[in-house]
Amino acid sequence: MINYSNIFTIPNDELISDGSVDPMGMQMIWTYFGQLIYRNKLTTVSTDIRNYTINLLHHYVLYKFEHEKALEFNNAQSHFPYYNDAYSTKAGMLIFMEDILVYSLIDQSASVDTEGLLGSYKAQNELAKAKNDFSTIKIHAERSKGVLVRQIQLGINGRYKGPFINMELMTTNFVYYKEFERVEQLIKQWPEGTKLVNKLMDLLVDLLQVDTKDYPIVTLDRYKNDAELWQLYVNCFGKLQLNDSIKNYWLEKLGLNSGAAHSIFSEMGNFRRESVNTIIEAARKNESDEEEKKLLQWILDLEPFLSRCTHAFNLLSDVAVKKVSDVKQDLDALVSNFPIETVQPLICKNERLETLIGFIQDNCSNGEQFAEAILNYHKKIMKDRGGEPWVTVKNNSVKHYIPNNNNRISTEMVISQGYWYNGYYLNAVKSIFKGLNPE
């Protein structure tokens, strides 16, 4: 039996509802119901299976180093002031590995696939500026540094940390769980991966012995001419292809080999040709487990309601609209056969949804009434965030505070063609599908 009360989403800058991108606060609703299916093992920014694998190998190196090189690991914390605990030490070593990885693959970009490689643009610029003098490129092995700004949050580790925590691989402070004993056996079945792990172990030993003050700082020329290292990166991560053991591991850990997530994953060959709602409906029909089928049905019941509410707001926030009566025909069409009853049973599942329904349920008999309810709800969302509403209405007059004229979806598409504003992670699942099944 699934426990629905403790489902949560790891916060990240890309996912949390924000007034600048989500004025209706819908992300807190649709991500909640989406994560009932995916169990927080993927997010809107953790979509690249190669990056999952890179992160796994890097954290395995840290796990192995802490156990097998305990003397060097502990000495580093005594020697470098910025390495004042185990997490700071691991984070600095991780930044070093991520930087070496991206410089290596970008340096060999003519022969490798760099699609989705985080930090590639910045690394390419740094390599170009160096003009073959790689001693000018410094690698700072410290958690606030890296090729990317805020790399510890926005680099490979940062984007994939939440799913790794929810897969019970590690804690937020890089304390590793017993699962890494299994990862060790997985790496042993990957000869090139094993070689790269051993190489990185040696490099980290050397890194922790450099004579710098606060934390290790090295230059790229120290590694650029290491043909073995550069070739290992190509062999391990130069292509999107994965060996079967790792592919099966990710299918299991991402939960894509069972339940509603598997049913959706099985439909990914049709995604793009078919709409989101068609994919979800096909997955529901093919799902045999009644509890998992229910999760898909909830989304099918929920999203037509959310999309109509979102569309109403988009109509009203369009700067071309001066009066509610300007879009009365569209608003009336949105409340015709309004799917309020299908979402009523879901009120107890999500507090934000309960708030939205509370504003709407007695105010959807006509379009003007609906418009006022939508904007009152929007005003509350923005007030709760400490902000101001984008748009208000009084005596039929619409006043805009933040310009918005990006509504390119027609009312007809929402009502008759079943357009969904929210994708329930299908783009992320499609990316994972492509990574596990490269053409």
C-alpha positions as a Markdown table, in Angstrom:
| # | Residue | x | y | z |
|---|---|---|---|---|
| 1 | Met | 0.0 | 0.0 | 0.0 |
| 2 | Ile | 1.4 | 3.4 | -1.0 |
| 3 | Asn | 1.7 | 6.1 | 1.8 |
| 4 | Tyr | 0.7 | 9.4 | 0.2 |
| 5 | Ser | 1.3 | 11.6 | 3.2 |
| 6 | Asn | 5.1 | 11.7 | 3.0 |
| 7 | Ile | 5.7 | 12.3 | -0.7 |
| 8 | Phe | 7.9 | 15.4 | -1.2 |
| 9 | Thr | 10.0 | 17.0 | -3.9 |
| 10 | Ile | 13.6 | 17.9 | -3.3 |
| 11 | Pro | 13.7 | 21.7 | -3.7 |
| 12 | Asn | 15.7 | 23.2 | -6.5 |
| 13 | Asp | 15.7 | 26.5 | -8.3 |
| 14 | Glu | 14.2 | 25.0 | -11.5 |
| 15 | Leu | 11.4 | 23.2 | -9.8 |
| 16 | Ile | 10.0 | 25.4 | -7.0 |
| 17 | Ser | 7.0 | 27.6 | -7.9 |
| 18 | Asp | 8.1 | 31.2 | -8.4 |
| 19 | Gly | 6.0 | 34.2 | -9.1 |
| 20 | Ser | 8.1 | 35.1 | -12.2 |
| 21 | Val | 7.3 | 31.8 | -13.9 |
| 22 | Asp | 4.4 | 30.3 | -12.1 |
| 23 | Pro | 1.9 | 33.0 | -11.1 |
| 24 | Met | -0.8 | 30.5 | -10.4 |
| 25 | Gly | 1.3 | 28.3 | -8.2 |
| 26 | Met | 0.4 | 25.2 | -10.3 |
| 27 | Gln | 3.8 | 23.5 | -10.0 |
| 28 | Met | 3.1 | 22.6 | -6.4 |
| 29 | Ile | 0.0 | 20.7 | -7.6 |
| 30 | Trp | 1.1 | 18.9 | -10.7 |
| 31 | Thr | 4.6 | 18.0 | -9.4 |
| 32 | Tyr | 3.0 | 16.5 | -6.3 |
| 33 | Phe | 0.8 | 14.2 | -8.4 |
| 34 | Gly | 3.6 | 13.4 | -10.9 |
| 35 | Gln | 5.9 | 12.5 | -8.1 |
| 36 | Leu | 3.4 | 10.0 | -6.7 |
| 37 | Ile | 4.4 | 8.0 | -9.8 |
| 38 | Tyr | 8.1 | 8.7 | -9.9 |
| 39 | Arg | 8.8 | 8.8 | -6.2 |
| 40 | Asn | 11.1 | 11.9 | -6.6 |
| 41 | Lys | 13.7 | 9.9 | -8.5 |
| 42 | Leu | 13.7 | 12.3 | -11.4 |
| 43 | Thr | 13.0 | 16.0 | -11.7 |
| 44 | Thr | 12.5 | 18.5 | -14.5 |
| 45 | Val | 16.3 | 19.0 | -14.5 |
| 46 | Ser | 17.6 | 15.5 | -13.9 |
| 47 | Thr | 16.9 | 14.1 | -17.4 |
| 48 | Asp | 20.2 | 12.8 | -18.8 |
| 49 | Ile | 21.1 | 9.2 | -18.2 |
| 50 | Arg | 24.8 | 9.8 | -18.9 |
| 51 | Asn | 24.9 | 12.5 | -16.2 |
| 52 | Tyr | 23.2 | 10.0 | -13.8 |
| 53 | Thr | 26.1 | 7.6 | -14.6 |
| 54 | Ile | 28.8 | 10.2 | -14.3 |
| 55 | Asn | 27.4 | 11.2 | -10.9 |
| 56 | Leu | 27.3 | 7.6 | -9.8 |
| 57 | Leu | 30.9 | 7.0 | -10.8 |
| 58 | His | 32.1 | 10.1 | -9.1 |
| 59 | His | 30.3 | 9.4 | -5.8 |
| 60 | Tyr | 31.6 | 5.8 | -6.0 |
| 61 | Val | 35.1 | 7.2 | -6.2 |
| 62 | Leu | 34.4 | 9.3 | -3.1 |
| 63 | Tyr | 32.9 | 6.3 | -1.3 |
| 64 | Lys | 35.9 | 4.1 | -2.2 |
| 65 | Phe | 38.4 | 6.9 | -1.3 |
| 66 | Glu | 37.0 | 7.5 | 2.1 |
| 67 | His | 37.3 | 3.7 | 2.9 |
| 68 | Glu | 40.5 | 2.8 | 1.2 |
| 69 | Lys | 42.5 | 6.1 | 1.5 |
| 70 | Ala | 41.4 | 7.1 | 5.0 |
| 71 | Leu | 44.8 | 8.4 | 6.0 |
| 72 | Glu | 44.9 | 10.8 | 3.0 |
| 73 | Phe | 41.3 | 11.7 | 3.5 |
| 74 | Asn | 41.7 | 12.6 | 7.2 |
| 75 | Asn | 45.0 | 14.4 | 6.7 |
| 76 | Ala | 43.4 | 16.6 | 4.1 |
| 77 | Gln | 40.9 | 17.8 | 6.7 |
| 78 | Ser | 43.8 | 18.6 | 9.1 |
| 79 | His | 45.9 | 20.3 | 6.4 |
| 80 | Phe | 43.4 | 22.4 | 4.4 |
| 81 | Pro | 41.4 | 25.0 | 6.4 |
| 82 | Tyr | 38.5 | 24.8 | 3.9 |
| 83 | Tyr | 38.3 | 21.1 | 4.3 |
| 84 | Asn | 37.0 | 21.4 | 7.8 |
| 85 | Asp | 34.8 | 18.3 | 7.7 |
| 86 | Ala | 34.1 | 15.2 | 5.6 |
| 87 | Tyr | 31.5 | 16.9 | 3.5 |
| 88 | Ser | 33.6 | 19.9 | 2.6 |
| 89 | Thr | 36.5 | 17.5 | 1.6 |
| 90 | Lys | 34.3 | 15.3 | -0.6 |
| 91 | Ala | 32.6 | 18.3 | -2.2 |
| 92 | Gly | 36.0 | 19.8 | -3.1 |
| 93 | Met | 37.2 | 16.5 | -4.6 |
| 94 | Leu | 33.9 | 16.2 | -6.5 |
| 95 | Ile | 34.3 | 19.7 | -8.0 |
| 96 | Phe | 37.8 | 18.6 | -9.1 |
| 97 | Met | 36.4 | 15.5 | -10.8 |
| 98 | Glu | 33.6 | 17.3 | -12.5 |
| 99 | Asp | 36.0 | 20.0 | -13.9 |
| 100 | Ile | 38.5 | 17.4 | -15.2 |
| 101 | Leu | 35.6 | 15.5 | -16.8 |
| 102 | Val | 34.2 | 18.5 | -18.7 |
| 103 | Tyr | 37.6 | 19.8 | -19.8 |
| 104 | Ser | 38.6 | 16.4 | -21.1 |
| 105 | Leu | 35.5 | 15.8 | -23.1 |
| 106 | Ile | 35.3 | 19.3 | -24.5 |
| 107 | Asp | 39.0 | 19.1 | -25.5 |
| 108 | Gln | 38.0 | 16.0 | -27.5 |
| 109 | Ser | 34.7 | 17.3 | -28.7 |
| 110 | Ala | 35.4 | 16.3 | -32.3 |
| 111 | Ser | 35.3 | 12.7 | -31.4 |
| 112 | Val | 32.7 | 12.6 | -28.5 |
| 113 | Asp | 29.1 | 13.4 | -28.0 |
| 114 | Thr | 28.9 | 16.5 | -25.7 |
| 115 | Glu | 25.1 | 16.9 | -25.8 |
| 116 | Gly | 23.8 | 17.6 | -22.3 |
| 117 | Leu | 27.3 | 17.9 | -20.8 |
| 118 | Leu | 26.9 | 20.4 | -18.0 |
| 119 | Gly | 29.5 | 23.2 | -18.1 |
| 120 | Ser | 30.5 | 22.5 | -21.7 |
| 121 | Tyr | 30.0 | 26.1 | -22.9 |
| 122 | Lys | 32.1 | 27.6 | -20.2 |
| 123 | Ala | 34.8 | 25.0 | -20.5 |
| 124 | Gln | 35.0 | 25.5 | -24.3 |
| 125 | Asn | 35.5 | 29.2 | -23.7 |
| 126 | Glu | 38.2 | 28.7 | -21.1 |
| 127 | Leu | 40.1 | 26.3 | -23.5 |
| 128 | Ala | 39.8 | 28.8 | -26.3 |
| 129 | Lys | 41.1 | 31.6 | -24.2 |
| 130 | Ala | 44.1 | 29.5 | -23.0 |
| 131 | Lys | 45.4 | 29.2 | -26.6 |
| 132 | Asn | 47.1 | 25.9 | -25.7 |
| 133 | Asp | 48.7 | 27.3 | -22.5 |
| 134 | Phe | 46.8 | 25.1 | -20.2 |
| 135 | Ser | 48.8 | 26.3 | -17.2 |
| 136 | Thr | 46.5 | 29.4 | -17.2 |
| 137 | Ile | 43.4 | 27.3 | -16.4 |
| 138 | Lys | 43.1 | 26.7 | -12.7 |
| 139 | Ile | 41.0 | 24.0 | -11.1 |
| 140 | His | 39.9 | 25.0 | -7.6 |
| 141 | Ala | 39.0 | 21.8 | -5.6 |
| 142 | Glu | 36.6 | 23.6 | -3.3 |
| 143 | Arg | 32.8 | 23.4 | -3.0 |
| 144 | Ser | 32.1 | 27.0 | -3.9 |
| 145 | Lys | 34.2 | 26.8 | -7.1 |
| 146 | Gly | 34.0 | 25.0 | -10.4 |
| 147 | Val | 33.7 | 25.7 | -14.1 |
| 148 | Leu | 30.0 | 26.7 | -13.5 |
| 149 | Val | 28.9 | 29.4 | -11.1 |
| 150 | Arg | 27.4 | 27.6 | -8.1 |
| 151 | Gln | 28.5 | 24.3 | -9.5 |
| 152 | Ile | 27.9 | 22.3 | -6.4 |
| 153 | Gln | 24.2 | 23.2 | -6.9 |
| 154 | Leu | 23.9 | 23.5 | -10.6 |
| 155 | Gly | 26.5 | 21.0 | -11.9 |
| 156 | Ile | 26.1 | 17.3 | -12.3 |
| 157 | Asn | 26.0 | 16.6 | -8.6 |
| 158 | Gly | 23.6 | 19.4 | -7.9 |
| 159 | Arg | 21.0 | 18.5 | -10.5 |
| 160 | Tyr | 21.1 | 14.8 | -9.7 |
| 161 | Lys | 21.6 | 15.0 | -5.9 |
| 162 | Gly | 17.8 | 14.9 | -5.1 |
| 163 | Pro | 17.2 | 11.7 | -7.1 |
| 164 | Phe | 20.3 | 10.1 | -5.6 |
| 165 | Ile | 19.0 | 10.8 | -2.1 |
| 166 | Asn | 15.6 | 9.4 | -2.9 |
| 167 | Met | 17.2 | 6.3 | -4.4 |
| 168 | Glu | 18.8 | 5.9 | -1.0 |
| 169 | Leu | 22.3 | 6.1 | -2.4 |
| 170 | Met | 23.5 | 8.9 | 0.0 |
| 171 | Thr | 22.5 | 11.7 | 2.3 |
| 172 | Thr | 22.6 | 15.4 | 1.5 |
| 173 | Asn | 26.1 | 15.6 | 3.1 |
| 174 | Phe | 27.5 | 12.7 | 1.0 |
| 175 | Val | 27.2 | 10.0 | 3.7 |
| 176 | Tyr | 26.9 | 6.8 | 1.6 |
| 177 | Tyr | 24.5 | 4.0 | 2.2 |
| 178 | Lys | 24.9 | 0.3 | 1.8 |
| 179 | Glu | 23.7 | 0.6 | -1.8 |
| 180 | Phe | 27.3 | 1.5 | -2.7 |
| 181 | Glu | 28.3 | -2.1 | -2.0 |
| 182 | Arg | 26.1 | -3.0 | -4.9 |
| 183 | Val | 27.4 | -0.1 | -7.0 |
| 184 | Glu | 30.9 | -1.6 | -6.4 |
| 185 | Gln | 29.8 | -4.8 | -8.0 |
| 186 | Leu | 28.2 | -2.9 | -10.9 |
| 187 | Ile | 31.4 | -1.0 | -11.6 |
| 188 | Lys | 33.4 | -4.2 | -11.5 |
| 189 | Gln | 31.3 | -5.4 | -14.5 |
| 190 | Trp | 32.4 | -2.2 | -16.4 |
| 191 | Pro | 36.1 | -2.6 | -17.3 |
| 192 | Glu | 36.7 | 0.9 | -18.5 |
| 193 | Gly | 34.8 | 2.3 | -15.6 |
| 194 | Thr | 37.0 | 0.4 | -13.2 |
| 195 | Lys | 40.1 | 1.8 | -14.9 |
| 196 | Leu | 38.8 | 5.3 | -14.6 |
| 197 | Val | 37.9 | 4.9 | -11.0 |
| 198 | Asn | 41.4 | 3.6 | -10.2 |
| 199 | Lys | 42.9 | 6.5 | -12.2 |
| 200 | Leu | 40.8 | 9.1 | -10.3 |
| 201 | Met | 41.8 | 7.5 | -7.0 |
| 202 | Asp | 45.5 | 8.1 | -7.8 |
| 203 | Leu | 44.8 | 11.6 | -9.0 |
| 204 | Leu | 42.9 | 12.5 | -5.8 |
| 205 | Val | 45.8 | 11.2 | -3.7 |
| 206 | Asp | 48.1 | 13.6 | -5.6 |
| 207 | Leu | 45.6 | 16.4 | -5.4 |
| 208 | Leu | 45.4 | 16.3 | -1.6 |
| 209 | Gln | 49.2 | 16.6 | -1.4 |
| 210 | Val | 49.6 | 19.9 | -3.4 |
| 211 | Asp | 51.2 | 22.8 | -1.6 |
| 212 | Thr | 48.4 | 25.4 | -1.5 |
| 213 | Lys | 47.1 | 27.2 | 1.5 |
| 214 | Asp | 43.3 | 27.0 | 1.9 |
| 215 | Tyr | 42.4 | 24.1 | -0.4 |
| 216 | Pro | 44.0 | 22.3 | -3.4 |
| 217 | Ile | 44.5 | 24.3 | -6.5 |
| 218 | Val | 46.0 | 22.8 | -9.7 |
| 219 | Thr | 46.3 | 23.8 | -13.3 |
| 220 | Leu | 44.9 | 21.9 | -16.3 |
| 221 | Asp | 48.4 | 21.3 | -17.9 |
| 222 | Arg | 49.0 | 18.8 | -15.1 |
| 223 | Tyr | 46.4 | 16.5 | -16.7 |
| 224 | Lys | 46.1 | 17.6 | -20.3 |
| 225 | Asn | 48.9 | 15.4 | -21.6 |
| 226 | Asp | 47.8 | 12.4 | -19.7 |
| 227 | Ala | 46.7 | 10.4 | -22.7 |
| 228 | Glu | 45.4 | 7.5 | -20.6 |
| 229 | Leu | 43.1 | 9.8 | -18.6 |
| 230 | Trp | 41.7 | 11.6 | -21.6 |
| 231 | Gln | 41.1 | 8.2 | -23.4 |
| 232 | Leu | 39.3 | 6.8 | -20.4 |
| 233 | Tyr | 36.9 | 9.7 | -20.4 |
| 234 | Val | 36.2 | 9.0 | -24.0 |
| 235 | Asn | 35.7 | 5.3 | -23.4 |
| 236 | Cys | 33.4 | 5.8 | -20.4 |
| 237 | Phe | 31.4 | 8.9 | -21.3 |
| 238 | Gly | 32.2 | 9.9 | -24.9 |
| 239 | Lys | 29.0 | 8.3 | -26.2 |
| 240 | Leu | 25.5 | 8.0 | -24.9 |
| 241 | Gln | 25.6 | 4.2 | -25.1 |
| 242 | Leu | 25.4 | 2.3 | -21.7 |
| 243 | Asn | 26.3 | -1.3 | -21.0 |
| 244 | Asp | 23.4 | -3.6 | -20.2 |
| 245 | Ser | 24.3 | -3.9 | -16.5 |
| 246 | Ile | 24.2 | -0.1 | -16.0 |
| 247 | Lys | 21.1 | 0.3 | -18.2 |
| 248 | Asn | 19.2 | -2.3 | -16.1 |
| 249 | Tyr | 20.5 | -0.7 | -12.9 |
| 250 | Trp | 19.0 | 2.7 | -13.9 |
| 251 | Leu | 15.7 | 1.1 | -15.0 |
| 252 | Glu | 15.4 | -0.3 | -11.5 |
| 253 | Lys | 16.6 | 2.7 | -9.5 |
| 254 | Leu | 14.5 | 5.1 | -11.4 |
| 255 | Gly | 11.5 | 2.9 | -10.9 |
| 256 | Leu | 10.9 | 2.6 | -14.6 |
| 257 | Asn | 10.7 | -1.2 | -14.6 |
| 258 | Ser | 7.4 | -1.5 | -12.6 |
| 259 | Gly | 4.2 | 0.3 | -11.8 |
| 260 | Ala | 2.7 | 3.4 | -13.4 |
| 261 | Ala | 6.2 | 4.7 | -14.2 |
| 262 | His | 6.9 | 1.6 | -16.3 |
| 263 | Ser | 3.6 | 1.9 | -18.1 |
| 264 | Ile | 4.4 | 5.5 | -19.0 |
| 265 | Phe | 8.0 | 4.6 | -20.0 |
| 266 | Ser | 6.7 | 1.9 | -22.3 |
| 267 | Glu | 4.7 | 4.5 | -24.2 |
| 268 | Met | 7.7 | 6.8 | -24.8 |
| 269 | Gly | 8.3 | 5.5 | -28.3 |
| 270 | Asn | 5.0 | 7.3 | -29.2 |
| 271 | Phe | 5.7 | 10.5 | -27.3 |
| 272 | Arg | 5.8 | 13.6 | -29.6 |
| 273 | Arg | 3.5 | 11.9 | -32.1 |
| 274 | Glu | 0.9 | 11.6 | -29.3 |
| 275 | Ser | -0.1 | 14.2 | -26.7 |
| 276 | Val | 0.6 | 14.0 | -23.0 |
| 277 | Asn | -2.9 | 13.0 | -22.1 |
| 278 | Thr | -3.0 | 10.3 | -24.8 |
| 279 | Ile | 0.2 | 8.8 | -23.4 |
| 280 | Ile | -1.1 | 8.9 | -19.8 |
| 281 | Glu | -4.4 | 7.3 | -20.9 |
| 282 | Ala | -2.6 | 4.6 | -22.8 |
| 283 | Ala | -0.4 | 3.9 | -19.7 |
| 284 | Arg | -3.6 | 3.7 | -17.5 |
| 285 | Lys | -5.2 | 1.2 | -19.9 |
| 286 | Asn | -2.0 | -1.0 | -19.9 |
| 287 | Glu | -1.4 | -0.8 | -16.1 |
| 288 | Ser | -2.6 | -3.9 | -14.3 |
| 289 | Asp | -2.0 | -2.9 | -10.7 |
| 290 | Glu | -5.1 | -1.1 | -9.4 |
| 291 | Glu | -3.2 | 1.2 | -7.0 |
| 292 | Glu | -0.8 | 2.3 | -9.8 |
| 293 | Lys | -3.7 | 2.7 | -12.2 |
| 294 | Lys | -5.4 | 5.0 | -9.7 |
| 295 | Leu | -2.3 | 7.4 | -9.8 |
| 296 | Leu | -2.7 | 7.7 | -13.5 |
| 297 | Gln | -6.4 | 8.2 | -13.3 |
| 298 | Trp | -5.9 | 11.0 | -10.8 |
| 299 | Ile | -3.8 | 12.9 | -13.3 |
| 300 | Leu | -6.4 | 12.3 | -16.1 |
| 301 | Asp | -9.0 | 13.8 | -13.7 |
| 302 | Leu | -6.9 | 16.6 | -12.5 |
| 303 | Glu | -5.2 | 18.2 | -15.5 |
| 304 | Pro | -8.3 | 19.3 | -17.5 |
| 305 | Phe | -9.3 | 21.3 | -14.5 |
| 306 | Leu | -5.8 | 22.8 | -14.0 |
| 307 | Ser | -5.4 | 23.6 | -17.7 |
| 308 | Arg | -8.7 | 25.5 | -17.8 |
| 309 | Cys | -7.8 | 27.5 | -14.7 |
| 310 | Thr | -4.3 | 28.3 | -16.2 |
| 311 | His | -5.8 | 29.2 | -19.5 |
| 312 | Ala | -8.3 | 31.6 | -17.9 |
| 313 | Phe | -5.5 | 33.4 | -16.1 |
| 314 | Asn | -3.5 | 33.6 | -19.3 |
| 315 | Leu | -6.5 | 35.1 | -21.1 |
| 316 | Leu | -6.9 | 37.8 | -18.4 |
| 317 | Ser | -3.2 | 38.6 | -18.0 |
| 318 | Asp | -2.8 | 39.3 | -21.7 |
| 319 | Val | -2.2 | 43.1 | -22.0 |
| 320 | Ala | -4.5 | 43.3 | -25.0 |
| 321 | Val | -7.4 | 42.5 | -22.7 |
| 322 | Lys | -8.9 | 45.6 | -21.1 |
| 323 | Lys | -12.2 | 44.3 | -19.9 |
| 324 | Val | -13.4 | 40.9 | -18.8 |
| 325 | Ser | -16.1 | 41.1 | -21.4 |
| 326 | Asp | -13.3 | 41.1 | -24.1 |
| 327 | Val | -12.8 | 37.4 | -23.3 |
| 328 | Lys | -16.3 | 36.6 | -22.0 |
| 329 | Gln | -16.9 | 34.1 | -24.8 |
| 330 | Asp | -13.7 | 32.2 | -24.0 |
| 331 | Leu | -14.4 | 32.3 | -20.3 |
| 332 | Asp | -17.9 | 31.0 | -20.7 |
| 333 | Ala | -16.6 | 28.2 | -22.9 |
| 334 | Leu | -14.1 | 27.3 | -20.1 |
| 335 | Val | -16.8 | 26.9 | -17.5 |
| 336 | Ser | -19.1 | 25.0 | -19.8 |
| 337 | Asn | -19.0 | 21.3 | -18.6 |
| 338 | Phe | -16.4 | 22.4 | -16.1 |
| 339 | Pro | -14.7 | 19.4 | -14.6 |
| 340 | Ile | -15.0 | 20.5 | -10.9 |
| 341 | Glu | -16.6 | 17.3 | -9.7 |
| 342 | Thr | -13.8 | 15.1 | -11.0 |
| 343 | Val | -11.2 | 16.9 | -8.8 |
| 344 | Gln | -13.3 | 17.1 | -5.7 |
| 345 | Pro | -12.1 | 13.7 | -4.4 |
| 346 | Leu | -8.5 | 14.9 | -4.8 |
| 347 | Ile | -8.9 | 17.8 | -2.4 |
| 348 | Cys | -7.4 | 15.9 | 0.6 |
| 349 | Lys | -4.3 | 15.0 | -1.4 |
| 350 | Asn | -2.8 | 18.4 | -1.8 |
| 351 | Glu | -3.2 | 21.6 | 0.2 |
| 352 | Arg | -2.6 | 24.0 | -2.8 |
| 353 | Leu | -5.2 | 22.1 | -4.8 |
| 354 | Glu | -7.6 | 22.4 | -1.9 |
| 355 | Thr | -7.0 | 26.2 | -1.9 |
| 356 | Leu | -7.6 | 26.5 | -5.6 |
| 357 | Ile | -10.8 | 24.5 | -5.5 |
| 358 | Gly | -12.0 | 26.5 | -2.6 |
| 359 | Phe | -11.8 | 29.7 | -4.7 |
| 360 | Ile | -13.4 | 28.1 | -7.8 |
| 361 | Gln | -16.1 | 25.6 | -6.7 |
| 362 | Asp | -18.8 | 28.1 | -6.0 |
| 363 | Asn | -17.8 | 30.5 | -8.7 |
| 364 | Cys | -17.9 | 28.7 | -12.0 |
| 365 | Ser | -21.5 | 29.1 | -13.1 |
| 366 | Asn | -20.4 | 31.8 | -15.7 |
| 367 | Gly | -17.3 | 33.2 | -17.2 |
| 368 | Glu | -17.2 | 36.5 | -15.4 |
| 369 | Gln | -17.6 | 34.9 | -12.0 |
| 370 | Phe | -14.9 | 32.4 | -12.9 |
| 371 | Ala | -12.5 | 35.2 | -13.9 |
| 372 | Glu | -12.9 | 37.0 | -10.6 |
| 373 | Ala | -12.3 | 33.7 | -8.6 |
| 374 | Ile | -9.2 | 32.9 | -10.7 |
| 375 | Leu | -7.7 | 36.4 | -10.0 |
| 376 | Asn | -8.6 | 36.3 | -6.3 |
| 377 | Tyr | -6.8 | 32.9 | -6.1 |
| 378 | His | -3.8 | 34.4 | -8.0 |
| 379 | Lys | -3.7 | 37.4 | -5.6 |
| 380 | Lys | -3.6 | 35.1 | -2.6 |
| 381 | Ile | -0.7 | 33.0 | -4.1 |
| 382 | Met | 1.3 | 36.2 | -4.8 |
| 383 | Lys | 0.6 | 37.6 | -1.4 |
| 384 | Asp | 1.7 | 34.4 | 0.3 |
| 385 | Arg | 5.0 | 34.8 | -1.5 |
| 386 | Gly | 5.3 | 38.4 | -0.4 |
| 387 | Gly | 4.6 | 39.7 | -3.9 |
| 388 | Glu | 2.0 | 41.6 | -5.8 |
| 389 | Pro | -0.5 | 40.3 | -8.3 |
| 390 | Trp | 0.2 | 40.4 | -12.1 |
| 391 | Val | -3.4 | 41.4 | -12.9 |
| 392 | Thr | -6.5 | 42.5 | -11.1 |
| 393 | Val | -10.1 | 43.1 | -12.1 |
| 394 | Lys | -12.7 | 45.6 | -10.8 |
| 395 | Asn | -16.1 | 46.4 | -12.3 |
| 396 | Asn | -15.2 | 44.5 | -15.4 |
| 397 | Ser | -12.0 | 46.5 | -15.9 |
| 398 | Val | -8.7 | 44.5 | -16.1 |
| 399 | Lys | -5.6 | 46.2 | -14.8 |
| 400 | His | -2.2 | 44.7 | -15.6 |
| 401 | Tyr | 0.9 | 45.2 | -13.4 |
| 402 | Ile | 3.2 | 42.8 | -15.1 |
| 403 | Pro | 3.0 | 42.7 | -19.0 |
| 404 | Asn | 2.1 | 39.3 | -20.4 |
| 405 | Asn | 1.2 | 38.6 | -24.0 |
| 406 | Asn | 2.6 | 35.1 | -24.4 |
| 407 | Asn | -0.7 | 33.1 | -24.5 |
| 408 | Arg | -0.4 | 31.3 | -27.8 |
| 409 | Ile | -2.8 | 28.5 | -26.9 |
| 410 | Ser | -6.4 | 28.8 | -28.1 |
| 411 | Thr | -9.4 | 28.1 | -25.9 |
| 412 | Glu | -10.5 | 25.6 | -28.6 |
| 413 | Met | -7.2 | 23.7 | -28.0 |
| 414 | Val | -7.8 | 23.5 | -24.3 |
| 415 | Ile | -11.5 | 22.5 | -24.5 |
| 416 | Ser | -11.9 | 20.4 | -27.6 |
| 417 | Gln | -8.4 | 19.1 | -28.3 |
| 418 | Gly | -7.5 | 18.4 | -24.7 |
| 419 | Tyr | -4.3 | 20.5 | -24.6 |
| 420 | Trp | -2.5 | 20.2 | -21.2 |
| 421 | Tyr | -0.4 | 23.0 | -19.8 |
| 422 | Asn | 1.5 | 20.6 | -17.5 |
| 423 | Gly | 3.6 | 17.7 | -18.7 |
| 424 | Tyr | 3.9 | 15.5 | -15.6 |
| 425 | Tyr | 7.6 | 14.9 | -16.3 |
| 426 | Leu | 7.0 | 13.2 | -19.7 |
| 427 | Asn | 9.8 | 15.3 | -21.2 |
| 428 | Ala | 12.2 | 14.0 | -18.5 |
| 429 | Val | 11.0 | 10.4 | -19.1 |
| 430 | Lys | 11.5 | 10.8 | -22.8 |
| 431 | Ser | 15.0 | 12.0 | -22.3 |
| 432 | Ile | 15.8 | 9.0 | -20.0 |
| 433 | Phe | 14.2 | 6.7 | -22.6 |
| 434 | Lys | 16.4 | 8.1 | -25.4 |
| 435 | Gly | 19.5 | 7.8 | -23.1 |
| 436 | Leu | 18.7 | 4.2 | -22.4 |
| 437 | Asn | 17.8 | 3.5 | -26.0 |
| 438 | Pro | 20.1 | 5.6 | -28.2 |
| 439 | Glu | 19.5 | 5.4 | -31.9 |
